[in-house]
Amino acid sequence: MPDYEAQVTEAFPELDYISSDDLRSKVIEAWTLALERGGWRDITDIPYAWNIHEVTNVRHVRGVTRIARESAIEQREFHGADPDIDVIVAATLLHDVGKCYEYVDFVEDEKLLDPDPRYATEEVPHSLSGYALAHEVGCPLAVQRAIPHFIGEIPTRTLEAELVKSANSASSNAITQSTMGITLQEWVDEYSQT
């Protein structure tokens, strides 16, 4: 069995942005559970998207985390808002943890060990399975609520949730433009699986 905890802490130096030791541990625990259940050999084997393998999910998650954190700092310093940095960093680090379940069918078999069929499926959108993982490991409700990042998944959006959603869009647009030469919306329009 791979040392998933070591993989997670090495992959995400942004964990150090979380001031709460307990919350940091819960983020690591959620990723560890997801990697184990998804049956991944290595955290860096998970692609950004089912059809974009040039960029890893780790790279995307790190980008979202950095964008959201910097935006939160700007909101605090420039506008006098009071976003919770720990909530934002934890939620951004977890916003795509569900891809550990959703993307097992879109990679070569040698990247996987033994995916648990109770979890490893594309049937549940990754933002919802990420929400469930955060709940399972005991992340605060504020973190859980900020993880679903598609319109309509949560009725009331907090400032922290909006930062996660907008940072995800910013990172995703950069990735689709650099890898495919299209915007995120063009990617959604062309490749939507609905």
Secondary structure as UniProt FT lines:
FT   HELIX           4..11
FT   HELIX           13..17
FT   HELIX           21..38
FT   HELIX           43..45
FT   STRAND          47..49
FT   TURN            50..51
FT   STRAND          52..56
FT   HELIX           57..74
FT   HELIX           75..79
FT   HELIX           85..94
FT   TURN            95..98
FT   HELIX           99..102
FT   HELIX           104..106
FT   HELIX           109..111
FT   TURN            117..119
FT   HELIX           126..136
FT   TURN            137..138
FT   HELIX           141..146
FT   TURN            151..152
FT   HELIX           159..180
FT   HELIX           184..191
//
